[in-house]
């Protein structure tokens, strides 16, 4: 019986290795903008074989949860975690941030991309997954727990800011306390996000994105902002109508960058929305609050008309608004201090 069990375990282990190797090859094939000398060094690390709660979706037939790692060969000076936006694949993150990742690698910075592209709320499940992936990378690649920087796009921007706040509030709530954090056009106040979704649905009932967003928020915040404002405030990195910005008070001493491409004319012409719908209102309010509270390391970077998707189309809501050289320089300076 024991012999049969041992053979079975060996077969299962081999299948997992084959799955990992095949998944890694599929990923390598999907990278087109990152230099092949660098992309071939990106490693796939599966942390859960089954994504039972749909935390990462829309990436062909993938059913596992994983992170990918680009690790310098020697003298790792710090680690950058990149979190995707809603529905964004990990390959899209690598391609969108190709120059950034190449420059980070050249400066001996490790880059990790996590397979999380669902939820608008940083639930305990998501925090646990971020912790798990971070711990796995620290153990496997001998990374310093005290030299992490988190950055994310859109939804990933929410998560980056909120995760840092939780870690600063209570180190038992999150495994990593980042040395710095940046958000690429991520929303800040979920009550405002919900009201913006509602306005969009009223204007155009056929739109799917705002319906999806409202359903997500109502599910994980147990209702609307009117029926359950406390949970909306809990999951928001910043709450405009709360004293000290709600959770924003935990960012008073942390280097924070928020990138935006404030181009209302583009939004008016192409999406038929106005300034009230832009993330920049809350982003600038958050940074101004932090500055007023004494955080001189909090910055809003207006990358006006720099937003372009890797597909070639102009879009202010894009990774490209993060200028690679200056961002990596900023990260290096934060790690040194």
Helices and strands as residue ranges (DSSP letters): H 2-30, H 36-39, E 43-48, E 65-70, E 78-83, H 90-96, H 98-106, E 109-114, H 124-141, E 148-153, H 155-169, E 180-184, H 190-203, H 208-220, H 229-235, G 243-251, E 255-260, H 264-271, G 275-277, H 280-292, E 298-302, G 319-321, H 324-336
